[in-house]
Amino acid sequence: MNKRPILGITMGDPAGCGPEITIKALRNPQMYEKCRPIVIGDCNVLADSIRILHEEDRIHLNPVSSVKDAKFEFGTIDVYQMDLIDMAKFEYGKVSAMCGEAAFQCVKKVIELAMAGEVDATITNALNKEAINLAGHHYSGHTEIYAEFTGTDKYTMMLAHEDLRVVHVSTHVSLREACDRVKKERVLDVIRIANNACKQLGIASPRIGVAGLNPHSGEGGLFGREEIEEISPAIEAAKAEGILADGPVPPDSLFSKARGGWYDIVVAMYHDQGHIPLKVVGFVYDKEAKKWGAVSGVNITLGLPIIRASVDHGTAFGHAGQGVQNEISLVNAMEYGILLANNRNQ
């Protein structure tokens, strides 16, 4: 049982859904059969989520200041206590510098724990970009925080829903800048990262579908020359290294092919090109019940020296503190963290 990987789970922005879905995910005893979870967060906020979910008789918190003091027993949630929230000033669903600071410090701490080898994988709940910037931390998201505090230059975001996996040449930049970032060297780096990631997931010979940037992948230069001058040369260079890369494939058909089993992973050229298809299949809205039936999918940062998997949704401020949020994306992220940690430790 001690071979179960230790997962460091950040609570995310405390004013959002992170604390609630963390309690929901960890009230499942099967999680403790697969891993040893410890939450990096604030016991006062997490205790309020337990109250909202009416789990006071079944779930208890164990605040610790060191991972070695964690119990890792079902029914007791170990919390690396950060003590950053003044509950007298706390409000659900509100952007605040206090909550932004708490979310940032939790991420920074879990990175430190992973870099020190005290946790085997890091799992992040959603933070609010406006809130962390109000707190004076000027990052566009988790990925950039992880890159800086791990000293990583070459990295990319991977989204996954079941067997559909997507990595990105660029993410949090304008569409104009995203087009400018489609360069041979960067595309080749992302193809390599995608290939290595699939191998870490147990796929021996990954098949990689590389998207074009322009409609119809440029139609031979009629709609743009990025495919000819940047993307195709990167694909050929990857093939010369023995990587099974294919493309550039027109983006309007590539994701359907990937879902149909043609590819193990897709290289998208920019944020929305990869995010939209993943969220179409992973986010299911029940129009009759007028609520989200499922919000599934995982966000993984590749190229880091540590493992980081995350929920693939935002803070859900509009429903925070109501006990209605679905924890499936967090559960998926934890399962990916467990898989990657187990494969790394073999």
Long-range contacts (C-beta under 8 A, 24 or more apart in sequence): 3-345, 4-33, 4-34, 4-35, 4-36, 4-72, 5-35, 5-36, 5-120, 5-121, 5-337, 5-338, 5-341, 5-342, 5-345, 6-35, 6-36, 6-37, 6-38, 6-67, 6-72, 6-118, 6-119, 6-120, 6-121, 7-35, 7-36, 7-37, 7-38, 7-119, 7-120, 7-121, 7-122, 7-123, 7-334, 7-337, 7-338, 7-341, 8-38, 8-40, 8-67, 8-80, 8-110, 8-113, 8-114, 8-118, 8-119, 8-121, 8-122, 8-123, 9-37, 9-38, 9-39, 9-40, 9-110, 9-122, 9-123, 9-124, 9-125, 9-330, 9-334, 10-39, 10-40, 10-41, 10-103, 10-106, 10-107, 10-110, 10-122, 10-123, 10-124, 10-125, 11-39, 11-40, 11-41, 11-42, 11-45, 11-46, 11-103, 11-106, 11-125, 12-103, 12-106, 12-124, 12-125, 12-126, 12-127, 12-311, 12-315, 13-99, 13-100, 13-102, 13-103, 13-125, 13-126, 13-127, 13-128, 13-131, 13-315, 14-41, 14-42, 14-45, 14-85, 14-90, 14-99, 14-102, 14-103, 15-90, 15-91, 15-92, 15-93, 15-94, 15-95, 15-96, 15-99, 15-128, 15-131, 15-315, 15-317, 15-320, 16-92, 16-93, 16-125, 16-126, 16-127, 16-128, 16-314, 16-315, 16-316, 16-317, 16-320, 17-125, 17-126, 17-315, 17-316, 17-319, 17-320, 17-325, 18-125, 18-126, 18-311, 18-315, 19-45, 19-46, 19-48, 19-49, 19-125, 20-49, 20-52, 20-53, 20-320, 20-321, 20-323, 20-325, 21-125, 21-311, 21-325, 21-326, 21-327, 21-329, 21-330, 22-46, 22-49, 22-77, 22-125, 22-327, 22-330, 23-49, 23-50, 23-53, 23-55, 23-59, 23-77, 24-53, 24-325, 24-327, 24-330, 25-327, 25-330, 25-331, 25-334, 26-59, 26-77, 27-53, 27-55, 27-58, 27-59, 28-331, 29-74, 31-74, 31-331, 31-334, 32-72, 32-73, 32-74, 34-334, 34-335, 34-338, 35-334, 35-337, 35-338, 36-70, 36-72, 37-72, 37-77, 37-78, 37-334, 38-64, 38-67, 38-70, 38-72, 38-78, 38-79, 38-80, 38-119, 39-77, 39-78, 39-79, 39-80, 40-79, 40-80, 40-82, 40-106, 40-109, 40-110, 40-113, 41-79, 41-80, 41-81, 41-82, 41-102, 41-106, 42-79, 42-81, 42-82, 42-83, 42-84, 42-85, 42-102, 43-79, 43-81, 43-83, 44-85, 44-87, 45-85, 45-87, 45-90, 46-77, 46-79, 48-87, 48-321, 52-321, 52-322, 52-323, 53-323, 67-113, 67-118, 67-119, 68-118, 80-109, 80-113, 82-106, 82-109, 92-317, 92-320, 92-321, 93-317, 93-318, 93-319, 93-320, 93-321, 94-317, 95-128, 95-130, 95-131, 95-134, 95-317, 96-131, 96-134, 97-131, 97-134, 97-135, 97-136, 98-135, 99-128, 99-131, 100-127, 100-128, 100-130, 100-131, 100-132, 100-133, 100-134, 100-135, 100-137, 101-132, 101-135, 101-136, 101-137, 103-127, 103-128, 103-131, 103-132, 104-132, 104-135, 104-137, 104-145, 107-142, 107-145, 107-146, 108-145, 108-149, 111-145, 111-146, 111-149, 111-150, 111-306, 112-149, 114-306, 114-307, 114-308, 115-149, 115-150, 115-305, 115-306, 120-307, 120-337, 120-341, 120-344, 120-345, 121-306, 121-307, 121-308, 121-309, 121-337, 121-338, 121-340, 121-341, 122-306, 122-307, 122-308, 122-309, 122-337, 123-308, 123-309, 123-310, 123-330, 123-333, 123-334, 123-337, 124-308, 124-309, 124-310, 124-311, 124-333, 125-310, 125-311, 125-330, 126-310, 126-311, 126-313, 126-314, 126-315, 126-316, 127-315, 128-314, 128-315, 128-317, 140-172, 141-171, 141-172, 142-299, 142-301, 142-308, 142-310, 143-171, 143-172, 143-301, 144-172, 146-301, 146-304, 146-306, 146-308, 147-301, 147-304, 150-304, 150-305, 150-306, 152-303, 152-304, 152-305, 154-189, 154-193, 154-303, 155-193, 155-301, 155-302, 155-303, 155-304, 156-189, 156-190, 156-193, 156-194, 156-301, 156-302, 156-303, 157-299, 157-300, 157-301, 157-302, 158-194, 158-197, 158-265, 158-299, 158-300, 158-301, 158-302, 159-274, 159-275, 159-278, 159-297, 159-298, 159-299, 159-300, 159-312, 160-278, 160-297, 160-298, 160-300, 160-332, 160-336, 161-278, 161-281, 161-282, 161-296, 161-297, 161-298, 161-312, 162-281, 163-259, 163-261, 163-264, 164-255, 164-258, 164-259, 164-266, 164-277, 164-278, 164-281, 165-194, 165-197, 165-198, 165-258, 165-264, 165-265, 165-266, 166-255, 166-265, 166-266, 166-267, 166-268, 166-274, 166-275, 166-277, 166-278, 167-193, 167-194, 167-197, 167-265, 167-266, 167-267, 167-268, 167-274, 167-302, 168-267, 168-268, 168-269, 168-270, 168-271, 168-273, 168-274, 169-267, 169-268, 169-269, 169-270, 170-269, 170-270, 170-271, 171-270, 171-271, 172-271, 173-270, 173-271, 175-270, 175-272, 178-269, 178-270, 178-271, 179-213, 179-226, 179-270, 181-270, 182-213, 182-226, 182-230, 182-231, 182-269, 182-270, 183-230, 184-229, 184-230, 184-231, 184-233, 184-234, 184-237, 185-234, 187-230, 187-231, 187-234, 187-235, 187-267, 187-269, 188-234, 188-237, 188-238, 190-267, 191-234, 191-235, 191-238, 191-243, 191-245, 191-267, 192-238, 192-241, 192-243, 193-302, 193-303, 194-265, 194-267, 194-302, 195-238, 195-243, 195-245, 196-302, 197-265, 197-300, 197-302, 198-264, 198-265, 200-340, 200-343, 200-344, 201-339, 201-340, 201-343, 202-339, 202-343, 203-264, 205-244, 206-243, 206-244, 206-264, 206-265, 207-244, 207-246, 207-262, 207-263, 207-264, 207-265, 208-238, 208-243, 208-244, 208-245, 208-246, 208-263, 208-264, 208-265, 208-266, 208-267, 209-246, 209-247, 209-249, 209-254, 209-257, 209-258, 209-262, 209-263, 209-265, 209-266, 209-267, 210-234, 210-235, 210-245, 210-246, 210-247, 210-248, 210-249, 210-266, 210-267, 211-247, 211-248, 211-249, 211-250, 211-251, 211-254, 211-266, 211-267, 211-268, 211-269, 211-273, 212-247, 212-248, 212-249, 212-250, 212-251, 212-269, 213-248, 213-269, 213-270, 215-250, 215-252, 216-250, 217-247, 217-248, 217-249, 217-250, 217-251, 218-248, 231-269, 278-312, 279-312, 282-312, 282-329, 283-313, 291-324, 292-326, 293-326, 294-326, 294-328, 295-326, 295-328, 295-329, 296-328, 296-329, 296-332, 297-329, 297-332, 298-329, 298-332, 298-333, 298-336, 299-333, 300-336, 300-340, 307-337, 307-340, 307-341, 307-344, 309-333, 309-334, 309-336, 309-337, 309-340
